[in-house]
Amino acid sequence: MAEAAERSVSGRLTDDEAEERLARIDGLLAELESAPGPTVRRALEAVRLLSEVYGEALARLLDHTGAEPSGRPSPGEDELVGHLLVLHGIHPEPAERRAARAVERLRPAVRERGGDVEWAGLEGRVARVRVSEGGGGCGAGCGAASSPLLEAVREAVLAAAPELAAVERVPEPSARRAAPAFVPLDALARPATRG
């Protein structure tokens, strides 16, 4: 267990280590929330208050860093920092923009496999995406509520905008039917001329 708690050589957490710790925190908080007793309630209150204070500190930090363009990505673009900013309700970028960007980042890899994914908008707290599977025609998962591709899109969108409740597939627009060719009525009524 001591090895799992150690940090990388630089003293900073890698993305995988941070993700592992976030999952562990979620599990521990879920266990605490289901445990009875006043001690548990006080512990949960302490965690909530600590989160509020850290959230305020982060908001003030953002106030200071937002003033100068540095050429570096904004703090909210770092996934771990972004989660923290969302947790405290202070992420500078709207959930819809972050979710749409996550879909656009997936798009080249999906197209490489013969499919496509497109941002279709936000409805309340539900992200809506168009997903077409590769392989020509419908393929596995066409029209299905869930597919491996849709699950990958869902995971990416909710990682970028964890405050969203769900990701839903919307149907692709029907193929447009070719409009019938316009034939003027007088062309039908005229006798054909031979040249």
HELIX and SHEET records of a PDB file:
HELIX    1   1 ALA A    2  ALA A    5  1                                   4    
HELIX    2   2 ASP A   15  SER A   34  1                                  20    
HELIX    3   3 PRO A   38  THR A   65  1                                  28    
HELIX    4   4 PRO A   75  GLU A   77  5                                   3    
HELIX    5   5 GLU A   79  LEU A   87  1                                   9    
HELIX    6   6 ALA A   95  GLU A  112  1                                  18    
HELIX    7   7 PRO A  148  ALA A  160  1                                  13    
HELIX    8   8 LEU A  185  ALA A  189  1                                   5    
SHEET    1   A 3 ASP A 116  GLU A 123  0                                        
SHEET    2   A 3 VAL A 126  SER A 132 -1                                        
SHEET    3   A 3 ALA A 166  ARG A 169  1                                        
END                                                                             
